[in-house]
Amino acid sequence: MNVLYQSTRSSMEAIPASKAILQGLSNDGGLFVPTVLPKLEKDIKDLSQMDYRECAYEVMKLLLTDFTEEELKTCINNAYDDKFDTKEIAPLKKQGNAYYLELFHGPTLAFKDMALSILPHLLITSARKNNIKEEIVILTATSGDTGKAALEGFADVDGTKIIVFYPKNGVSAIQEKQMVTQKGKNTYVVGITGNFDQAQTGVKNIFNNKELAARLKDKGYIFSSANSINIGRLVPQIVYYVYSYAQLYKSGQIKKDEKINVVVPTGNFGNILAAYYAKEMGLPIDKLICASNENKVLFDFFNTGIYDKNREFILTNSPSMDILISSNLERLIFKLTGDDYKKTAEFMNDLSQSGQYQITNEMKEKMEAFAAGYASEEDTGKVIKKIYEDTGYVIDTHTAVAVSVYEGYLRETKDNKKTVIASTASPYKFPVSVMEAIDPKYKNMDDFALVKKLSNISGVEVPKAVAQLETSEVLHDRICKPEDMETLVEGLLI
Ligand SMILES: *Cc1c(COP(=O)(O)O)cnc(C)c1O
């Protein structure tokens, strides 16, 4: 079956996956969605015999139908290799009654690596398929994590360059060190003397500057972004839900067709949307439990049917979930309207005009597969401490939000189906919050000292990416004013 991609906001003609990956966002501002979600073909016995890469091929070939077998397998093999510190790529660990799907074994210790390690390969393959000869220049503004994951993904990928802008005084010491020590002859990291919004506005202005684009095209460059709404990031995320289900079956934890629940700590709604797509493709998932931190805009949405971003933005210890506009929710809204682009466009227009929209009762009824909850900062810390004391297992703050919400869900529903918890970051990425939660005596210690303590108490070896960081050489020291970003980019490329 040939799967094409259409916009959530207009009747534009549907396009093949490679074109949607190259374009990222539709010209009408909508997101690309598959016109149909194909059903999984292989049965669970076959899937359970596959390793991660084989499973990735089985899932991705159903959605990226204009890629040849060889193209797709090359992308997969280049992505899921020894960049990951375990052969299983996404191991499933049982602790207590839950199964933790560890999505943090990639180079930056967080789940963004699952998609950003393959996106560059999907992108250059898409360029080749569409006869694009220019070198692809990725521009990204980052508040910390995505920039590093994108740098790792694109470093030394032929046919690409990547330029990352970060607010010079707006990221953590570890995050800055991670970026400025980035290797790769095609990588550029630039500190902005401004905040994240200014960096992001600067990048948007560069993308919108048609004259600059024309000048650079003459020199053999085109711009692209590694944005989280690209289907080249979404599709690879479906894989690990299928893989984890197959692993549960393989180890005899579930019977054929037994339904499971999944809990996902959620920000931009990308990860949980991938789980929803897996369910729609026939994976036996019952409930999709959406976990928010104190920025609980999604919890309110699932309860009331009203999405309302007009509220205080709260800085929490799970910063990758501090989001008030969950962009990928648009893809669910589109589904709930019965694939109605007019209605979807209206909701999104309301959101940009007034900061809110309300879905119909009929749409609300279609969300019964979802449950939602949120965790306070206090709940999150308590859960980290409790799990450590009960099992010796140390989880990060984002995963702790998921566990806390799951515990609330269990108390309320007594739904004891086997449950997979998406574990989205390594505790080594957030040593200060994690160690303070376990014992207040770790307060005010520096990151690197806490990393060693964390290793002592958990018995988990310090990941290479962290161990090397303290002594890594600084390779990037460019600083620029927000208003000079464009000139700097042109200077770097020409
Ligand atoms: C990005 C991120 C999330 C949120 O994922 P979404 O796909 O944006 O919902 C959760 N945890 C961590 C550690 C992340 O980096």
The ligand as a Gaussian input file, in Angstrom:
#p B3LYP/6-31G(d) Opt

LIG

0 1
 C       11.134000      16.155000      24.694000
 C       11.017000      15.403000      25.972000
 C        9.770000      15.016000      26.522000
 C        8.461000      15.393000      25.857000
 O        8.235000      14.687000      24.684000
 P        7.169000      15.215000      23.625000
 O        7.303000      14.333000      22.439000
 O        7.561000      16.641000      23.327000
 O        5.830000      15.122000      24.276000
 C        9.752000      14.288000      27.682000
 N       10.904000      13.969000      28.318000
 C       12.102000      14.328000      27.841000
 C       13.321000      13.964000      28.603000
 C       12.218000      15.040000      26.652000
 O       13.424000      15.391000      26.184000

